[in-house]
Amino acid sequence: MAGVRQAYGAASSSVASQAAFRPGWFPRLSVYVLGQLLGPVALLTLLLTSVIWLVTILPLLDLVINRGQSAPTFLYLILLMLPTPLMIIMPIAFFFATLITLSRLAGDSELVVMASAGYSLRQLAAPVLAAAGIVMVLTWICALWLMPAGQRALRDKVMDIRADVAGALLNEGDFNTPAQGLTVFIRELSRGGEIRGILVHDNRDKKRPITYVAERGMLAQTPAGARLIMEDGTFEQAEDGGAKLLVLHFQRNTINLDQFSGPASATVRKTNERYLPELLWPQEAGINARTRGQFFAEAHNRISQPLYCIAFALIAMAAVLRGRRQRGSIALRLTLASLAAAGLRIAGYGITGLAQREAVLSILFYLIPLLGAAGAVAVLMGYSPAAILARRRQNREALAA
């Protein structure tokens, strides 16, 4: 085993001497570290996104089932939601992936071998920061383009589904209420699209409710909209507050289903549906100062979120590379690093309300990750509280001696 370690050390030394210091080339060891980082980042992002994804798609599942939509429609809706959790999850996944990867490399003595081969701390920081840069770009793409585009398309599609009264009628054996005051019952729907056993009760006019009962019928999509065609049935209408009942038999009757779907309300785009220029310079009339403050704070929040990747990378490096190598000491440093990263991110979320009220406080969105990165750099340079106390203790002992 000792011979294998010596051979590995010699080989690593050769690689480092030939690649780590070759001008114009990215060192092979840096490529190796970068590959070791990106794999866990992708895996943790997938796992964390899947958990949050499953929770957030439950309301969509209920909507799709109740409105008779297809599986491809459901898949399209959940894909539109994907950029929103990714924007939040990717920096967090990157931090834990960096922490785990560097800890594993240190535990397997690979970092020791690299250092003995002349691979400096700055060279090790290069692939870590390169991975942070990749995650930053992906986070910016999600925050600035994919998320607002997906949320817009999602909202428009959901409104179309809710306005599709015909799609809500395709539940056999259920009393469906696709619109206020409308109840529809279908006994059976054949594979050919024919409906058997139809009951439609329109109670929008409380004084004159109408009931349609038909033996068979079908749903049809026409250029003018959705139509329910009924055959061999009766038309029943109460008059004079229920004192009279008008009953008519018909061979064929058509109901315009579009009359039951209310008009789509033209509302102001929500915060998560707006692109960056629309947040900074909203053009709609009637937007009050509070809403403009919310838009302004959200714009700077999106711009600053990827900066946490740099802070997280440096915090992970400081936790793994600085300090004693005892097992208890490493576990303590990893715990403190996790708490520091969590506190940093919570502070970023906590200033949102302040920035919405005072626009000048939006600068805190950028100061918080930069201060976290500066603190991590100080620890890497040997200015951690523990290191400072240790140097003072040594100075006192030297003076005492």
N, C-alpha and C positions, 0 to 999 in steps of 0.2 A: 504493500500500500504506500509506503514511503517513497519507493521508486516511481510509482505512478504519479504521486504528487510532485516529485521533483521533475519528472518529464513534462507534466502539465505546466509547471511553473516555467520551465525552459522554453516550451512552445509558446506560452503566453508572452514571455519576454521577447521572443523573436517576432511574434506578430505585432506587439506594441512598438518595438523598435523600428519595424519596417513600415507600419501603417499609421501608428498614432502620431508620428512626427513628419509624415510625408506632406509637403505643402500641396494645397489644391485638392486634396482627397479627404473625404469624410472617413475617419478612422474605422477600421473593421470592428474594433471593440465597441465603438459608438453605435454602429449598425446593429451589433448583437444586443446591446442594452436597449436600444430603441425597439427592436423586435420583441424583447422580453416584456416591455412595457405595454405595447399596443394590444397584445393578446388579452391580458387581463382587463384592460380598459374596455375592449369590445364585449368581453364576457359579462363583466359587472353591469355595463350599460344595458345589455340584453336582459339580464335577470331583473334589475331594478325597474326597467321600463315595463317588463311583462307584468310585474306585480301591480304597479300603478295603473297600467293599461286595463287590466282585468276589472279593477274597481271602477274606473271612469266610464267604461263602455256599458255598464249595466243599465243605465237609463235609456241608452240607444237600443239595447236589446229589447227592452219592453216596448219601445216605440215601434220598432220594426215588426215585432210579432203582432202587436195589436193592429197595425195598419196593413198587414198582409204583404209586406215587402219581401224581396228575394234575398238569398244569401249573398250574392254579389253586391247588392246595395248595402248590406250590413258591413261587408268587408271594406267597401269604399268609404263608409262613414268612419270606421275605426282607423283607417289609414290617414284620414284627414285630421284626426286627433293626435296622431303620433308626434308631430314636432313640438307640441306643448310640453309634454313630460320630458322629452329629450333635452330641451333647453335647460331644464333644471337638473336633470340627472347626470348629464355628461361630465360637468366639472366635479361633482361628488364622486362619481365612479372613477374618474381619473385620479383623484386624491387617494382613495383606498387602493386602487391598482398600483399606484406608485409606491405607496407605503408597503404593500405586500411584496412587490417585486424587489425593491431595494432590501427589505428585510431578508428575503430568501437568498439574494445574492450575498449578503453579509453573512448569513448563517451557513452558507455553503463555502465560505471563505473565498468566493470568486472576487469580491472587491479587494481582499487582501492581496490576491495574486495579481490583480490589475495594478494595484498601487506599487507592488514590488517590481512590476515590469515597467514602471515609469508613467503609468496612466494617472494623471493628476486629477485633483478635484474639479478643476475647471473643465477638463475634458469629459469627466463623468457628468457634469451639469449640462453639457451640450445636448446629448440625446434626451435627457429628462425635459429640458426646456423645448426641444424640438417636438417631443410628444405633446407638451403643453400647448405649443403653437398649433398643432394639428387639431387638438380638441377645441381650442379657442376659435379657429376658423369655422369648424362645424357648428359650434354653439352660436356664433354670429349669424351663420346662414339660417339656422332654425329660428333665432330670435327676430331677425330683421326681415326675413322673406317667407320662409316656409310656414311659420306659425300664423301670421296674419292671413296668408293666402288660404291655409287649411281651415282656419276658423270662419272665414268668409264663406267658403264653399260649403262648410258643414252647416252653418246657419241657413243658407239659402236652400240646401237640400232638405233640412229638417222642416222648414216652412212649407216646401213643396209636398212633403210626405203628409204633413198635418192637414194641408189643404186638399189632399187627394181623398175625397170622400169615397170614391169607388173602391179604392184599395182597402179601405177600412170595412167594407161590407163582406169581404170574402172569408168570414169566419163561420163555419157551419155550426149550427146548434147553439149559438150565442145571441143574446140580445145586445146588439152593438149600438152605441150612441156616438156616431161620428161627428155630430154637431149638436149644439144646445137645442133641445126640444124635438130632436129626431131620434126615433128608435127603429132599428131594422133587425129583422130576424130572417135567417135563411136556413131552411131545413137540410138541404142537400145541394152540393155543387158537383156536377159530373165532370169527368175528364175533358169532355168536349166544350166545357164552359157553360152548359145549360144549368139553370137554377130551378130547383123544384121546392115548392112551399115557400112563398114570400109573404112577409108581413111588414108593412111600413106604416109607422104611426107618426104623424106630424102634429106636434102639440105647441108649435110656436105661437099660434093664436089661441089663447086659452078659451075664448068664447066659441070658437068654431074649430075644434080639433078634427083632423082628417085621418082615416085609416084605409090603407090599401091592402087587400088580401088577394093573392093570385096563386094559381096552381103551378105555373112555371114562368120562366122569363130568362133574361140574359143581360149581362152588362156589356155596354158598347162604348168605345171611344170614338167620338166623331170630331170633325174639325171645330164644331161649336162647343165641345166639351163632353164630359161623361154623361151617359144616359142609361137609365134602368128601364128596360123594355119588359113589360109584364103582359101575360096572356091568360085569358079565361079567369077573370077575377071579379071582385066587387069593390066599389068605391063607397065608403061610409063617412058621412059628415054630420056632426051634431050641430044643432042650431037652437037658438033661444035658450042658451045655457044648459043644453041637454034635454030640453022638453021635447024636441023633435029630432028624429034621426032620418037622414036622407040616405037611401041605399040605391046605388045604380050598379047594374051589371055591365061588364065590358068584355069584348073579345081581345082587344089589344089596347094598351095604354102605355105612355112613355112619361117618365119623370126626369126632369132636368136636375141632376145631382149637384151641378155647380152652384145652384141657388143656396145650397146648405153650407157651402164653404165660404167663410167670411173673407173679405178682401185682405190681402197682405198689407200689414201696417208698415208704412215707411218711417222707420225710426233712425236715430243717429247710430252710427256704427259704434260698437262697444270698443273698449280699450284694447282687448286682445285681437280685434279684427282690423286694427289700423296699422298701416306701414309707418315707418319712422317719420317721413315728412308730414303725414297726416296727424301724428301726435305732436310734433313741434309747432306746426302751423295749421291748425284746423280751420277749414273754410266754411263750415256750416253756420248758418245764422241761428241765433238763439242759444248758443253755448255759453253758460255762465262761467264766472271766474273759478268756481270750485272745480268744475269739470275740466277746464283748461289746465288747472294745477295738477289734476290727476293724470292728464295726458302728458304733461311736461315731465312729471316724475317717472312715469312709465317709460318714456323715451330714454332717459338717462339710466334707468334700471336695466333696460335691455342692452345698452351700449356697454355698461360696466360689468355685466355678469361674466363674460368670458375672462375678465382680468383675474378672477379668482383662481383660474388654472395656474397662473404664474405663482401666486401666493401659495397655493396648495403644493405645487411642485417643490418649492423651496422649503416649506415646512416639513414635508416628508423627508427631504434630504437632510435637513438639520436634525430630525429625530433619529435617523438611522446612522448618520456618519459622525455625529459628535457625541461623545460620552463613552462610558465604560462598556465593555462587551459582555458583562455578566448578564445572565438570563433575566434576573429580576430587574436590573437596570434598563435593559432593552424594552421589557414589557411596560415599565413605567413611562419611558419616553414615548412609546407608541400611543399609550393612553393619553398622555398630555398633548401629543400632537393632534390626536383625534378631537380632543376637547377644544384645542385652540382653533382648529379648522371649523368645528361646529359653531363656536362662539363668533368667529369671524363672519360666517355666513348668516347666522341669526341676526347679528348686528346690521348686516346689509339689508335684510328684510325689515328690520325694525325701524329704519330711518325712512321707509316709504311714506308713512303717514306724516312725518315732519316735513319731508320734501314736498308733499302735496299742498301743505299750508304755506310754506315759505320756499319759494323757488331757489333762493340762494343756497339753501341747504342741500341742493342736488349735488354739490361738489363732494359731499360725503360718500356718495355712491362710488367715487373713484379713490377717495382718500383711504377708505377702510381696507380694500385689497392691497393698496400700495403700502400702507402701514404694516399689514401682515407680512408682506414680502420683505420689507425693510427689517422687521424683527427677526425673520428667519435668516436673512443674510448676516445680521449681527451675530446670531448664534453660530452660523457656519464659520465666521471669522474669529470665533473664540470669545465673544462678549456676552455669553449667556450669564444669567445670575449665578448659576452654580460655578461656572469657570471664574467669574470675578471674585466670588467668595474664596475659592480655592487659592487664587493668586494672592489675595490679601492674607490668607492664613500662612502661606509660604513666606511672604515678606515679613510677617510678624515673627515666625520661627527663625528666619534668617537674622533679623535684628536682635532677637533674644539670644541667639547663639553668639 
